[in-house]
Amino acid sequence: MPPAHLHVIGIDPGGTTGWARITVPRDSIYGHSTPEIITLEQGQWQGSEEQQTLAICRYVRGTQSLDYGVGPAIVVEDFTLGIKNPTTDARTLLSPVRLAAMLRYALYRGDMSEGPRIVLQNRSFKRDMTDDDLRRRDLYFPGEEHARDALRHALVALRRARETPRFRDELWNHVAGERKET
């Protein structure tokens, strides 16, 4: 029997990595229940990329234990090289790429438990959830900018999952009883 809840963890990787975990009723994604947030947590990690990767793995394992059998969807902001990047320091600029690669390798090794999926989501999706949108939903929390960006990614991913079965199945296809290798 599938769990009653689904979890999505948004990750905004970099020198400071933002994270946000949203828990929703399974039926609000795979059924017709009204979307609602059961729990929301967010924060930021700092430290070396390796330390941040380990912190993410621990957090994913802890989330996995909340509804064992269906891993959380991990939505990581994908890196795109823009014309106007905030820095020209290649080491800093490419930190999100290295973190995403470390996370994928950690998943491959089994360091996150069984079941989680990692999906890269273009950073342009953050524009689909503005600060005003967050305020209207009472989800705007001042301060930690990277955590807020991670929250945007998690919320946009949930909306995309409700609207697009193919994307939903990228995040949790084994929930519906069909397990595919990615």
C-alpha positions in Angstrom: 0.0 0.0 0.0 1.5 3.4 -1.0 2.1 5.8 1.8 -0.4 8.5 2.6 2.2 11.3 2.1 4.8 12.4 -0.4 7.8 14.5 0.3 9.7 16.9 -2.0 13.0 18.4 -1.0 14.1 21.5 -3.0 17.8 22.2 -3.1 19.4 25.5 -4.1 23.1 24.3 -4.2 26.2 26.5 -3.9 28.6 28.0 -1.3 25.5 28.2 0.9 23.0 25.5 0.0 19.3 26.2 0.7 16.9 23.4 1.3 13.2 23.1 1.8 11.1 20.0 2.5 7.4 20.0 1.8 5.1 17.1 2.8 1.8 16.8 1.0 -1.0 14.2 0.9 -0.4 11.6 -1.8 -3.9 12.0 -3.1 -3.2 15.7 -3.9 -0.7 14.6 -6.5 -2.0 11.2 -7.6 -5.7 11.9 -6.9 -8.1 14.7 -6.7 -7.7 16.0 -3.2 -7.2 19.7 -2.7 -3.5 20.5 -2.5 -2.3 21.3 1.0 1.0 21.5 2.8 1.1 19.2 5.8 4.6 20.2 6.9 7.2 22.6 5.6 10.8 22.9 6.9 13.6 24.9 5.4 17.1 26.1 6.1 20.6 26.5 4.8 23.8 24.5 5.0 27.3 25.9 4.8 30.6 24.3 4.8 32.6 22.4 2.2 30.7 20.8 -0.7 31.5 17.4 0.8 30.0 18.4 4.2 26.9 19.8 2.5 26.5 16.6 0.5 26.7 14.5 3.7 24.2 16.8 5.4 21.8 16.4 2.5 22.2 12.6 2.5 21.4 12.5 6.3 18.4 14.7 5.8 17.1 12.6 2.9 17.5 9.4 5.0 15.6 11.0 7.9 12.8 12.1 5.5 12.7 8.6 4.0 12.0 7.2 7.5 8.8 9.3 7.7 7.1 7.3 4.9 9.3 4.3 4.2 9.0 2.7 0.8 8.7 5.9 -1.3 11.7 8.2 -1.2 11.5 11.9 -1.3 11.7 13.7 -4.6 14.9 15.8 -4.5 14.6 18.7 -6.8 18.0 20.3 -7.4 18.4 23.6 -9.2 20.2 22.9 -12.4 23.2 25.0 -13.4 22.9 27.2 -16.5 25.6 29.5 -17.5 24.1 32.9 -18.0 25.4 36.1 -19.7 25.2 37.9 -16.3 26.6 35.6 -13.7 27.0 36.9 -10.1 30.7 36.1 -10.2 33.6 35.4 -12.5 35.3 33.2 -10.0 35.1 29.8 -11.7 35.4 27.9 -8.4 32.5 29.7 -6.9 30.5 29.7 -10.1 30.7 26.0 -10.6 30.0 25.0 -7.0 26.3 24.1 -7.8 27.5 21.8 -10.6 29.9 19.9 -8.2 27.2 19.6 -5.5 24.7 18.2 -8.0 27.2 15.7 -9.2 28.1 14.7 -5.6 24.4 14.2 -4.8 23.8 12.0 -7.9 26.9 9.9 -7.0 25.7 9.7 -3.3 22.3 8.4 -4.6 24.0 5.9 -6.9 26.1 4.6 -3.9 23.0 4.2 -1.8 24.0 6.9 0.7 20.5 8.3 0.8 18.6 5.1 1.4 16.4 3.4 -1.2 13.8 5.2 -3.2 14.8 8.9 -3.5 14.9 10.4 -6.9 17.0 13.4 -8.0 15.6 15.7 -10.6 17.4 18.7 -11.9 15.1 21.7 -12.5 16.1 24.7 -14.5 16.6 27.8 -12.3 14.2 29.7 -14.6 11.4 27.9 -12.8 12.1 30.1 -9.7 10.5 32.9 -11.7 7.2 31.0 -11.6 7.1 31.5 -7.8 7.8 35.1 -6.9 8.2 36.7 -3.5 4.6 38.1 -3.9 3.4 34.6 -4.7 5.0 33.3 -1.5 3.5 36.2 0.5 0.0 35.4 -0.8 0.4 31.9 0.4 1.9 32.9 3.8 5.1 31.1 2.8 7.5 34.1 2.6 10.1 33.9 5.4 12.5 36.8 5.5 16.2 36.1 5.8 17.7 33.0 4.3 17.6 33.7 0.6 18.9 30.3 -0.5 16.3 28.5 1.6 13.6 30.7 0.0 14.9 29.7 -3.5 14.9 26.0 -2.5 11.2 26.5 -1.3 10.4 28.0 -4.7 11.9 24.9 -6.5 9.9 22.5 -4.2 6.6 24.4 -4.7 7.1 24.7 -8.5 8.0 21.0 -8.7 4.8 20.1 -6.8 2.7 22.2 -9.1 4.4 20.6 -12.2 3.8 17.2 -10.7 0.0 17.9 -10.3 -0.2 19.2 -13.9 2.1 16.8 -15.7 1.9 13.0 -15.0 5.2 12.5 -16.9 7.0 14.8 -14.5 5.2 13.4 -11.5 6.4 10.0 -12.5 9.9 11.2 -12.8 9.6 12.2 -9.1 7.7 9.2 -7.7 6.8 6.7 -10.4 7.1 3.8 -8.1 4.3 5.2 -5.9 1.8 4.1 -8.5 3.2 0.6 -8.4 5.4 0.9 -11.4 9.1 0.9 -10.5 11.5 2.1 -13.2 15.2 2.6 -13.1 16.4 6.1 -13.9 
